[in-house]
């Protein structure tokens, strides 16, 4: 799968995905300071699923109607790297075939596919 990992999500998540043979663009590693509009446009143009902790992307998708190829919003109480990786791992194990073109909110215990 193709992912764009937001700067706030961090390089360890990007590296974990690469180790599992996914194609990853990491904002933290490759384009620090990239603004949200550029991030979502790049993800859309390159058919990448955006992984972020920034709930502002929800507004961009729903209020501003920005197109996307999939957004995974991690809403974790504990944002340590290990927890981010665990959440992504659970998503890929249980929902990989449903992530494209979806806005997904993942917590430590739940996965919710938002209506669009």
Secondary structure, 3 states (H helix, E strand, C coil): CEEEECCCCCHHHHHHHHHCCCEEEEHHHHCCCCCHHHHHHHHHHCCCEEEECCCHHHHHHHCCCCCCCCEEEECCCCCCHHHHHHHHHHHHHHHHHHCCCCEEEECCCCEEEECC
